[in-house]
């Protein structure tokens, strides 16, 4: 039986590779997370609850997760459009536009935050037109959503792009030949194929936004109870040597993020199962 299992193994040196993989993941992921939970375990339940239920902490968590969700939703819509344009159309400057999608990956987050603040501040190039309309962008939750949208757009575009490239156009042509209109073809033929990738891109953008710090700290204004995000509050507690309080907030963020990822994975499983059955 052991011999048959080895014959089915594709990767040479599977045992050694698996060992290095587990060691790497343990050092980089599991041990830090375990240390964070161990540090939080030093708190009594009352102290832990008083820390995470503080009005300032609750407000920062609501802002972080709410702004991250809004930014991920915006990226899901417009990221899909960008990916569709890059895959389906040919136009001058396409390669430049395709390269610009990856700019948030290459640009330091602090530089991105300063640039966005300069653009959307009341005296900025864009903010000066928003202020007369009563729209406050910089130093408000709107500015935070803008920053999180900026850093999350590549995840959606790069996740959807390969799926659109591999999508068989003959299926669309068959639907049109059978009398289906463009909107019906998109809803019934194209979107079900792209939805798992879109959900993956949405999840990646959301996860990236929840932990973002550099690009948000400048444009948010960092006003407690208003524009203070949870990662900034964690940094504040670390500077005050309140390590247990910082890890308590981090544990709450981790648990909420983990539940959200489980839910999105369940949706992906349901979507893939539906595609296979159809």
Secondary structure, DSSP 8 states (H G I E B T S, - for coil): -HHHHHHH--STTHHHHHHHHHHHHIIIIIHHHHHHHHHHHTS-HHHHHHHHTSHHHHHHHHHHHHHHHHHHHHHHHHHHHHHHHHHH---TTHHHHHHHHTHHHHS-HHHHHHHHHHHHSTTSTTHHHHHTTT---TTSHHHHHHHHHHHHHHHHHHHHHHHHHHS-HHHHHHHHHTT--HHHHIIIIIHHHHHHHHHHHHHHHHHHHHT--HHHHHHS---TTTT--HHHHHHHHHHTT-HHHHHHHHHHHHHHHHHHHHHHHHHHHHHHHHHHH-
